[in-house]
């Protein structure tokens, strides 16, 4: 169910008052970037049902846009209660462990009962979210800003961290054989890399063998994500490699250009060239800056989750 226009408009107006200009992400109407992409917000809405429960569907494809960024899921209900801004990074592990429904959505409930506000994630448990109510949650995060990566970070540092993120998220990881000796294993817990490109991709094997980091579904020959680190090389060349793979293997649909934040504008210009718009690559490729890679790896490596870090005990499933 989409967010009713009036309810969403009121929240967007408040976000503009607090943070200035905001912009949509993609072609939908639920994902927004605020304060120069210091934070991302994913809006979900529900009517309140019996016993004060709101039912929400979180699309897997939308959650992907939040990964690696300072992102929040904003839950809105029809009783005009203050919005709940759920930090996606804190709950990323929960959704990784959950299984989406047949419609590709994670089913969650927001339950207000006995003066307590809980989030229930199907087959994962209930978590107290009272500390996430109100705009102040988002305001504190934006004011703090995303921690910036050290300017001395190298291509190999970022490549190592991206591989480490994939491993921490449960993927098998493949990198070019020539790069293995340059990995900075002091940055992440060592793990075994794949011996080669998964089978079934013979038509693009030479191109895949040049991709900086590939996440592969564990135990299966399914490519989940491709990352090109453009440290000094041109962003256009990385996009061309990704485009060749998209045109040859349409089953691969998650692409990412990784670079320092100063190259964001270059990415924006290049990714919307006519050739990439026509192929659809411009809608499937995201830009990930170094600082976000560092923060993303740090959060996953710490194992912070509502179960471990917020004192919200696992509860039995709601009947």
Protein Blocks (a to p, Z undefined) as FASTA:
>chain_A
ZZdfklmmmmmmmmmmmnopaddehjbfkbcceehhlaccddddddddehhiacddddfk
lmmmmgopacddddddfkopacddddfklmmmmmmmpccdfkopacdddddeehiacddd
ehkbccdfklmgcjklmmmmmmnopadddfkbcfklmmmmmmmmmmmnopacdddfklmm
mpcfklpccddddfbdcehilmmmmmmmmpmbacddehiacdfbdcdddfkbcfklmmmm
mmmmmmmmmmbccdcddddfklmmmmmmmmmgfklmmnommmmpccddfklmmmmmmmmm
nopafklmnopacddddZZ
